Amino acid sequence: MKRYLLALIILIVIIGGVSFVWYQNTHKLVLTPAVTIGPKYELIGTSVEGRKIEAYTYGNGPKHIVFIGGIHGGYEWNSVLLAYNFMDYLALSTTTVPTGLTVAVIPSANPDGVFKIIGKEGRFALTDVPKGDQSAGRFNAHGVDLNRNFDCKWQPKSTWRGNVVDAGTAAFSEPEAKAMRDFLLKTKPVSVIFWHSQSNTVYASQCGSGVLPETKNIMNLYAKASGYAASETFDSYAISGAAEDWLASINIPAITVELKTHETVEWEQNLAGIKALFNYYASSTRQ
């Protein structure tokens, strides 16, 4: 009797095991955990004080577009928040980036300058931003204006409004500028968009040989869609060593989008400009 009882128990265990395997194999949607597909993350460099300079890449198409915020750090903190808003938008769906495109975002190109004003690394909120003069956050920890440290008409001293600013000891002397340079040379984008504030204008780039036709196209597209003004030249004061102009010198179209103020993100306006670029490159044969 005991033998029969033992055999029955073994049979029940075997049947139970087979049933469990069958259930697993026929209910995979129930048992498989949800998978979140995030961007490709890349640490492209570090700042003077060792803070991370990061790039986040979405999509896998052959045409690369790069968006860069915060080259002027905490002085233009709203350009950093705009970049993070954009990243949240890109993360909503794998279909947000049109087929054929790859989009990279460098949200904070001058993290030391951001930290000087905000007191935080990485993401921050509007409530973290202090009132008062934020101009000291424009520069990196060496006191260099990073948007004067690139190789287009570089000079050791440049200007910002009526002020003389330090442009570094040589073009690309600063680790932040080197990080952006190396990433862009590796990526070979079809265009680069820099977010700044506060001129309410989309500016074209150039480095002594006129504006590239493709630069004019994307300047006008972004400006028309967003409602910002468009200008082929920045003539308020002389600038040397600007990042976007260096890109023009190596035939990469680049534009500077200047927000209206230092306090607003203007997300809907910029999203309209972004979508206009997406549609343009998605339908274009440009590689």
N, C-alpha and C positions, 0 to 999 in steps of 0.2 A: 504494500500500500504506500509505504514511504517512497518507494522508487517511482510509483505513478505520480505522486504528488510533486516530487522533485522535477520529473519530466514535464509536468504541467506548468510549473513555475518557469522553467527554462523556455518553454514554448511561448508563454505570455511575454517574457522579456524579449524574445526574438521578434515576435509580432509587433511589440511596441517600438522596438528599434527601427524596424522596416517602415512602420507608419510614420515615425518622426522624419526619417530620410525622405520619404515620399512627400511629406508636408513641406519640408524645406525646398525640395526641388520644384514643387508646384505652387509655391507661395513666395516667390522671390521678391515680389514687390513689397511684401509685408516685412520680410526679414532683412532686406538690404537697406543700410542706413543712407540718409540723404547726403549727397556730396555737393559741396559748394565750390564752384570753379572761380578762383580768384585770379588777379593779374599776376604776371611774371614780375617778381621783385628783383631789383638789382641795386646793390650798394656801389655807386659809381665813384665815390670818393669821400673824403672827410675834410672838414673845415680846419682853419688854423687851430682852433681849440678842440679839435677831435670830434666834432659832431657830424652825424651822418648826412651825406647828400645822396638822396635816393631817387630811383626811377621806377615807375610802375608802368608796365606795358600790357595793353589790351588788344586782342585780335591777332591775326597771323597772316595778313595780306602782304603783298609785295611792296605796297606804297606806304611809307612811314611818314607820319606827322608827329611832331614833337611840340608839346606845350610846356612852357617854363614860367613858374611864378617865383616871386620873392627874391629876385637878384639884388634888390635894394632892401632886403631884410625887413626889420621891424618898422622902418619908415614907410614901407608900402605893404604892411601886413595884410591888407585886404586882397592883394594879389595872391597871397598864400591861401587864404580862406577860399577864394574863388577856385584855385586849383584843387583843393580838397573837395569842394562841392562838385566839381567836374568828375573827380574820381568816384564819388558816390553815385553819380549819374551813370558812369560807365559800368559800374558794378551791378546795376539793376538787372541786366540781361546780357546773355552772350550774343544777342543780335543787335545790341545798341551800336556797336561798331560795324559799319557796312562791310560786306564781303569785299575782299581785295585791299582792305586797309589795315594797318597796324598803328595804334595810337599810343604814344608814350607821354607820361606826365612826370616832370620834375617839379614837385610842389613847392620846395623851399630851397632855392639855390644859394642862399646866404644864411644858414641856420644860426651862425653866431650873432648876426645882426638882429634876427628875430628874437633870440634869447635875451639879448641886451634890453629889449623893450618889453617882451611878453613874460620872460622868466620861465618859459617852458620849452621843452624840446618836442619835436613832432607836432601832432595836432593840438590845436587850442580853440577856444570858443571866443565869441565876441565879448563875453563878460570878462575874459582874461586881459583885455586890452586896456591899459591905463590911459588916463587923460593927460594932456600936456604935450610938450615938445618931444617929438619922436625922431627928430632928424639924426640923432646919434646912431640910430639903428640902421641907417642907410649903408654904413661901411662894414667891412669885415673886421676881424679882431686885430689886424695890422693897421687899421685906419684907412684901408684902400677902398676906393669906389670900384666895385667889381665890373661895373658897366663902362669902365674906362681902361680895363686891363687886357683887352683883346687886340689882336694883331690887324688893325686897320687904322693907319695914321697914328699909331700909338706914340704917346709922349709921356714923360715921367710926371708931368703936371697937366691936369686938364681942368675943365670948368663944370660947375653945376650952378645954374642961375648966375649970380654975380660972384660966386665963391671959387677960389682955386682949390682943387681936390687932388689928393694923392692917387696916382694911377699905377703905383707899384714900381718895382725896380727894373722891370722889363715886361714886354707882352707875355701874358700867361705866367707871371711870377707867382700868382696866388693859387693855392691848392683848389679853391672853388672854381676858378676859371679853367684850370687844367682839367678838372673833372668833367665840366660841361663840354670843353673842347674834345676830349677823348671820346666821350659818349656820342657826340654828334658826328665825329669823323667815322666812328664804327657803324653808326646807324644809317648814315647817308640818307637823311630824310628828304622828301619832296618839298617840305616846307617846315618852318619853325615859327611858332607864335609865342612872343614874350608878353606877359601881362604886367602892366605898370599902373601907376596913377600919378598925377591927376590932370590930364589935358583934354579928356573927352574926345579923343581923336585916335584914329588908326594911322600909323605912320609906316611908310615904305622904308626899306633899307637900301643903302648904296655905299660904295667905297671908291669914289672917284671916277667911275665909268658909267654913271647913269643908273637908273632903276631897271632891274631885270623885268622883261615883259610879264613873266609869271608872277613876280612880286606885285606888280600893278593889279593883276587879275585878282589875287587873293585879298589884297588891301581893299579893293572896291567891293568885292563880295562880302567880306566881313563887315565893312562899314555900312553898306546898304542894308544888310539884314539886321544889324544891331542898332542902327540909328546913330552911331558915332559919326563924326566928321571923318573925312579922308584927306591925307596930305602926303605928297610924294617926298617932301623934305621937312626936316625939323630945323627951323631957322631962328629960334628964340635966342640961341647962343651957340657958340662953336663947341662941337663935341669931337673927341678923338678916342679911339680904342673901344668903341661900342661893340657889344656882342653881335647884334643883328647885322652891323655893317661888315664885320669880319666874315659872317656867313655869305653876304653878298659877294665878297672878294673871292670866295671859292665856289661861286655860282649856285648857292643854295638860297632859294627865296625865303625871306624872313620878314615878318611884320611886328611892330610894337603896338599893342592895344593899350591905350591909356584910359583908365576909368575916369569918371567925372570927379570923384573926390577921393580922399584917403580913408573915408569911413564907410563906404558902401561896396558891396560885392557885385551888384547889378547882374544877378544871375540870369534872369530871363533875357536880357539884352545879349549877353555873351553866349548863352545857349543858342540863340538864333544865329549868331555869327558862326558858331561851331558847326551847327547843322548845315549851314550854307557851304562851308568847306567840305564837310562830309559828302554832301550831294555832288559837289563839284568834282572831287577826286574819285568818287565811286563811279561817276559816269564818264570820266576822262580816260583817255588812252595813255596819259602820261605815266611813266614808270619811275 
